[in-house]
Amino acid sequence: MPIVDRLEYPKKYKLKSQLLILIVIVALASLLWLKLSNDARAKRIIIHSVGYSHYDRNFIHAHYDIENKGKKTEDVDLLIKVFDAKNEEIASIFFRTRIKAKTREFQGKYIDKLNRPLAKGEKPHRLTIQLRQRGASWMK
C-alpha cells in the first residue's frame, strides 16, 4: 500500500506584517475618532439648573435644563444620581432623552426606584446629572 502525504487542511497562512500594521493603525484611528466625536458632543450638549422639585418617601422628581447647540436632533444618554446628607446614594436612573437642534428645554424625570426609602423628615441633599458618552468608560 503506497503512503500518501496529505496537505494540512485547511492550510494556515500567517498574516503579512503590512496587513497587521494596517489593522493596528485602523483600530487606533477609530478609537481617536470616537474620542474626538465624544468631546465634540460634550461641547454641543449643555446641562443647566439641576435640582429637584418635590419628593416623597418613595419617589423624587428631578428637573434640569438641557441645551443642544448642534445642527441635528440628538438622542442623549443621561445618568441621574441622588445623594443624601451623608453622601450615600439614594437613587440612580439611566435613561435616554431627545433634544431638538438649537433648543434649550426644561425637562424632568421621576425617579421611583430608590435604593432605600427616604426617612421621615429626610430630604435629598445633592443631585448630579452626567452625560454618558459612547465607549467612554475606558477613556477617562
WOWO-V143840 format. One record per backbone hydrogen bond with DSSP energy under -1.0 kcal/mol. CO is the residue of the C=O (numbers start at 1). NH is the residue of the N-H. If there is no record, write none. Layout:
co	nh
CO	NH
CO	NH
This chain:
co	nh
16	20
17	21
18	22
19	23
20	24
21	25
22	26
23	27
24	28
25	29
26	30
27	31
28	32
29	33
30	34
31	35
32	36
33	37
34	38
35	39
36	40
37	41
38	42
39	43
40	44
41	45
44	69
46	67
48	65
51	63
54	61
57	118
59	56
60	111
61	53
62	109
63	51
64	107
65	48
66	105
67	46
74	99
76	97
77	132
78	95
79	130
80	93
81	128
82	90
82	91
83	125
83	126
84	87
88	84
90	115
91	82
93	80
95	78
97	76
99	74
103	68
105	66
107	64
109	62
111	60
119	122
126	83
128	81
130	79
